[in-house]
């Protein structure tokens, strides 16, 4: 009887430790994804030709800037299906107290 209790207790401790480690790892991942990154000068806009719409009613989503390797990198635009009752708000640069940062586009 006492051996069963010891094994069960050890298993519960191990599971608790694994759960805590998973929560910590998840919270670290989420905080690394969020945040604003500032640069002293905003990058110049990329110039590219918008391809023809693939179907009637498609919505063009302008290119976005993402933080990668210590700098902003441009990702080209794409066509998307419209979302009922929503509009797409394009991303934009804004000047804050520490320099320029990019606000990503989003559906509103």
N, C-alpha and C positions, 0 to 999 in steps of 0.2 A: 504494500500500500504506500509506504513512504517513498519508494523508488519512483512510482508513478507520479507522485506529487512533485518530486524534484525535476523529473523530465518535463512535465507539463509547465512548471515555473520557468525552466530554462528556455523552453520553446517560446513562451509568452514574452520573455525578456528579449530574445532574439528578434521576434516579430516587431516588438515595440521599437527596438533600435533601427531596424530596417525601415519602418514607417517614418520615424523621425528623420532619417537620412534622406529618404525620398522627398519629404516635405521641404527640407533645406535645399536639396538640389533643384527642386521645382521653383522655389522662391528665388534662388540665385539666377536661374535661367530667365525668369520673368523680369527681374530687375535689369538684367543685361540687355534685354530687348527694348526696354523703354528708355526714354531720356532724350535730351536735346543736345546736339553737338554743334558747337559754334565754330565759325571760321571768320577770319578778318575781312575777307572779301567774298561775295557770293560768286560762284562759278558762272561762266557765260552759258546761256541757253544753247542746247544742242539743236541743230537745224537738220531736219529730216523730212522726207515726203510722207504725208499721211496716205496710207493705202486706201483703196476704195472700200466702202462699207460691204461687209460680207452678206448682209441681208437688210431688208427694209426695217427701219426703226432702231438700228444698232446705235449705241452711244459711244462716242470717242472719248477715251480716258487719256488725258495728256500724260506725257512722260513724268516720271517721279525721280527724285533724288534720294538715294539711300546711303547711309554711312557704312563704309567698308574700307578696311585697311588704313584707318586714320584720316580718311578724306571722304568727301561726297562723290558718289559715282552716279551717273545718269542712267536710268532704265527707260527704254523707249516706250511710247504710248501703245495702246491697244484698243480694239473694239470690244464692247461688252453688251450684254443684254440689259435693257432698261429694267429698273426695279419699280414696280408699281407704287405710285404715290410718293416717290423719292426723286431727288435730283442729285447730280454729282457736283460736288464743290471741288474745284481744282486746287492742287497744292500751290503754295506760294512761299517765297522768302520773306522773312521779317527781320527787322533789325532790333536786337535786344541789347541789354547792357553789356554783354560780353562779345558782341559781334553779330554775325548773320547766322540764322538757323532756318531749316526747312520745315514747314508744316505740311504734312502729307495730305494728299487729296482723300476725300471720303464721301460716302453717300449720306445724305441728310434727308 
